[in-house]
Amino acid sequence: MFGYKDEEIIGVPTKIIYRAEKDQSKFDDVKKTQNHLNSNSAVKTYLKRKNGEVFKAELHGGRLFNSKNVFIGFYGYINDLSQKVELQKKLRDTKSLVQEKENHFKTIFIKSPIGVALINSTSGQFIEMNPKYCEINGRSFEELNSLNWMNITHPEDIQADMENMTLLNAREISSFQMEKRIKHS
């Protein structure tokens, strides 16, 4: 983790791995407060590798006692958080990119010169529709939101639409396009 050979680090004061004195003092403060059996604390701080690279780490430690409850020393271990920090940054960047793409899609959806509606293929209820779709149907968003596609489809076109929905729900097709007549309000 630090890049030292055993003989370079064993017996050397721990200050060699701390980025700065204030980082070591955080862990020293925790050691002072560990006054009872089986206590354990974690401190997040910055440490330094042999090559000088600084990385974020989580230090865990506590006091060790013998079977007569006499203090005999400290134990500790270190989690290198540099990969976690990098993954968190990637996650933030990915969320930002997804949000940006979602905003682009929403803009294209809303401003499209083609009427587009997202429909629940099981119930037929409208999930979302763009302004052009509302305009083509001669209905408001609120009105369409309370209807399903069968309510606005000409009766003679419902069967063909139902057959396509059945194929869609059976996953035999992933989408469909058809011309149909719409009942205006």
C-alpha positions in Angstrom: 0.0 0.0 0.0 2.8 2.4 0.9 5.5 1.1 -1.4 8.1 0.4 1.4 9.9 -2.9 1.9 9.6 -4.5 5.3 13.1 -3.5 6.4 12.4 0.1 5.3 9.3 0.5 7.5 9.5 -1.8 10.5 10.6 0.1 13.6 10.2 3.5 11.9 7.9 6.1 13.5 4.5 6.2 11.9 4.9 9.9 11.0 6.6 8.7 7.8 3.2 7.7 6.4 1.3 10.8 7.3 0.9 13.6 4.8 1.3 16.2 7.6 1.6 16.4 11.4 -2.1 17.4 11.7 -3.1 14.1 10.0 -1.2 12.1 12.6 -2.7 14.1 15.5 -6.2 13.0 14.4 -5.4 9.4 15.0 -3.4 10.2 18.2 -6.6 11.9 19.6 -8.6 8.8 18.9 -6.0 6.6 20.6 -6.3 8.8 23.8 -10.1 8.3 23.9 -10.0 4.5 23.7 -10.2 3.6 27.3 -12.3 0.4 27.4 -12.2 -3.2 26.2 -13.1 -3.9 22.5 -13.3 -0.2 21.5 -12.7 0.6 17.9 -12.7 3.9 16.1 -12.2 5.0 12.5 -10.6 8.3 11.3 -10.5 9.5 7.7 -7.2 11.2 6.9 -4.6 11.6 4.2 -1.5 9.4 4.1 1.6 9.4 2.0 3.2 6.7 -0.1 7.0 6.2 -0.4 6.9 7.9 -3.8 5.2 11.0 -2.2 1.7 10.3 -3.6 -0.9 11.4 -1.1 -4.1 9.3 -0.8 -7.2 9.3 1.3 -7.4 6.6 3.9 -9.5 5.4 6.8 -7.6 4.4 9.9 -9.2 1.9 12.3 -7.8 1.2 15.7 -8.2 0.6 19.3 -6.6 -0.5 22.6 -5.5 -4.0 23.3 -6.0 -5.6 26.7 -4.9 -8.9 28.1 -7.1 -11.5 29.8 -6.7 -9.6 33.1 -8.0 -6.4 31.4 -4.5 -4.8 31.5 -3.7 -2.5 28.6 -0.9 -4.0 26.4 -0.9 -1.8 23.3 -2.8 -0.6 20.3 -4.0 -2.3 17.1 -4.8 -0.7 13.8 -5.4 -1.2 10.2 -5.8 1.0 7.2 -8.3 1.1 4.4 -7.0 2.8 1.2 -10.0 5.0 0.1 -8.3 6.3 -3.1 -10.2 3.8 -5.3 -13.5 4.6 -3.5 -12.9 8.4 -3.9 -12.2 7.8 -7.6 -15.3 5.7 -8.0 -17.4 8.3 -6.3 -16.1 10.9 -8.7 -16.9 8.7 -11.6 -20.4 8.2 -10.2 -20.9 11.9 -9.9 -19.6 12.5 -13.4 -21.9 9.7 -14.7 -25.0 11.1 -12.9 -24.2 14.6 -14.4 -23.9 13.1 -17.9 -27.1 11.2 -17.5 -28.9 14.3 -16.3 -27.5 16.2 -19.3 -28.7 13.5 -21.7 -32.0 13.4 -20.0 -32.4 17.2 -20.4 -31.5 16.8 -24.1 -34.0 14.0 -24.6 -36.7 16.0 -22.8 -36.0 19.1 -25.0 -36.2 17.0 -28.2 -39.4 15.2 -26.9 -41.1 18.5 -26.0 -40.1 20.5 -29.1 -40.5 17.7 -31.6 -42.6 18.5 -34.7 -43.9 14.9 -34.5 -46.6 13.8 -32.0 -45.0 11.4 -29.5 -46.7 9.6 -26.6 -45.4 7.0 -24.1 -48.1 4.5 -23.3 -48.4 1.8 -20.7 -48.7 -1.2 -23.0 -50.7 -3.2 -20.5 -53.3 -0.7 -19.4 -53.2 1.6 -22.4 -52.9 4.6 -20.1 -50.9 7.6 -21.3 -47.6 8.0 -19.3 -46.3 11.0 -21.1 -47.0 12.9 -24.3 -45.5 15.9 -26.0 -47.4 19.1 -26.9 -47.6 18.1 -30.6 -49.3 14.9 -29.7 -51.9 16.9 -27.7 -52.4 19.2 -30.6 -52.9 16.4 -33.1 -55.5 14.9 -30.9 -57.2 18.2 -30.2 -57.1 17.5 -26.4 -55.2 19.0 -23.5 -52.4 17.2 -21.6 -54.7 16.8 -18.6 -57.6 15.3 -20.7 -55.3 12.8 -22.4 -53.7 11.9 -19.1 -57.1 10.7 -17.9 -57.7 8.6 -21.0 -56.2 5.5 -22.6 -55.3 5.0 -26.3 -58.6 3.1 -26.9 -60.6 6.1 -25.8 -59.2 8.2 -28.6 -58.9 5.5 -31.3 -61.6 5.2 -34.0 -63.5 1.9 -33.3 -62.6 0.3 -36.6 -58.8 0.8 -35.8 -58.8 -0.6 -32.3 -58.4 -4.3 -33.3 -55.2 -3.7 -35.3 -53.9 -1.6 -32.5 -54.7 -4.3 -30.0 -52.9 -6.9 -32.1 -49.8 -4.7 -32.1 -50.0 -4.2 -28.3 -50.4 -8.0 -27.8 -47.2 -8.6 -29.9 -45.4 -5.8 -28.0 -46.4 -7.3 -24.6 -45.3 -10.8 -25.7 -42.0 -9.2 -26.7 -42.3 -10.4 -30.3 -41.8 -6.8 -31.4 -40.0 -4.0 -29.6 -42.1 -1.2 -31.1 -44.6 -0.5 -33.9 -45.9 2.2 -36.1 -49.3 2.4 -37.7 -51.7 4.9 -39.3 -55.0 5.2 -37.5 -57.9 7.5 -37.1 -58.3 9.5 -34.0 -61.6 10.5 -32.3 -61.4 14.2 -31.5 -63.3 15.6 -28.6 
